[in-house]
Amino acid sequence: MTSDSTDLSYVIHHTRAMRRLKPDPVPNTLLMELIDAANQGPTGSNKQNASWIIIRDEEKKIELAELNRVAVNRYIDNPESSAPERAGIVNAVKWQRDHFQEIPAILIPCLTFDSTPADTWSAGAGSGGSIWPAVQNVLLTARSLGLGAAITTLGLSDRPAAKQVLGLPELVEPFAIIPVGYPTGNFGPVSRQPLENVVHYDRW
Ligand SMILES: Cc1cc2nc3c(=O)[nH]c(=O)nc-3n(C[C@H](O)[C@H](O)[C@H](O)COP(=O)(O)O)c2cc1C
């Protein structure tokens, strides 16, 4: 693997959830590059029913920050979050909670449905196959441009409230809240299980 940040394999292996971001503005041209990459992702039956909201407005960020804060506090109160091996993530999640409104841009990937999706996260996620490839394109492109980004979903825990903040019509569902900015730290390699733990041949 080369260390060229335009090399696809290198980028894939070095695209981590970057939560600590500088407040420096991100030019709109770069945000549009991210969404252009997203827009190349596949959708079921090629419906092309994904759309994106770019949030830069202070008031909107504050409203989303509050939704995120409530859900993050519940998440870190969970006994699982106090496990020593989770300390790194939990500290980064706390940092993001406390600096959310300083993040320069937030992207919201959405899907438009033909009829009302069941009001459960699992039903929403079940239909999410048409948005997650686009989301990964955003993360990879951000990494290749030197931008930090992370998938977050906790801030959507109260979906009606999130939809109201975002002004979404009934048939449009949000799938993530993706803060984007220049990272305060370095990009490192992802840490994943070895292949022998995750590959099965011919049957489980
Ligand atoms: C479906 C999904 C939901 C996630 N929700 C959150 C979230 O609400 N808050 C957060 O800080 N990170 C969230 N993450 C990021 C994961 O915690 C992160 O990708 C994982 O810990 C692996 O870290 P790494 O990508 O830096 O290796 C989410 C990731 C996925 C795929």
The ligand as a Gaussian input file, in Angstrom:
#p B3LYP/6-31G(d) Opt

LIG

0 1
 C      -24.333000       3.478000      11.641000
 C      -23.280000       4.258000      12.412000
 C      -23.670000       5.139000      13.414000
 C      -22.719000       5.883000      14.104000
 N      -23.147000       6.796000      15.039000
 C      -22.219000       7.544000      15.681000
 C      -22.636000       8.570000      16.596000
 O      -23.814000       8.796000      16.822000
 N      -21.672000       9.318000      17.195000
 C      -20.352000       9.138000      16.930000
 O      -19.524000       9.863000      17.474000
 N      -19.919000       8.171000      16.083000
 C      -20.824000       7.390000      15.446000
 N      -20.409000       6.451000      14.538000
 C      -18.963000       6.282000      14.266000
 C      -18.427000       4.980000      14.865000
 O      -18.430000       5.088000      16.265000
 C      -16.998000       4.744000      14.338000
 O      -17.018000       4.639000      12.937000
 C      -16.425000       3.480000      14.933000
 O      -16.201000       3.669000      16.314000
 C      -15.107000       3.083000      14.283000
 O      -14.194000       4.124000      14.420000
 P      -13.207000       4.481000      13.243000
 O      -14.077000       4.641000      12.023000
 O      -12.514000       5.748000      13.644000
 O      -12.281000       3.356000      13.099000
 C      -21.332000       5.721000      13.818000
 C      -20.953000       4.833000      12.806000
 C      -21.898000       4.120000      12.092000
 C      -21.438000       3.198000      10.991000

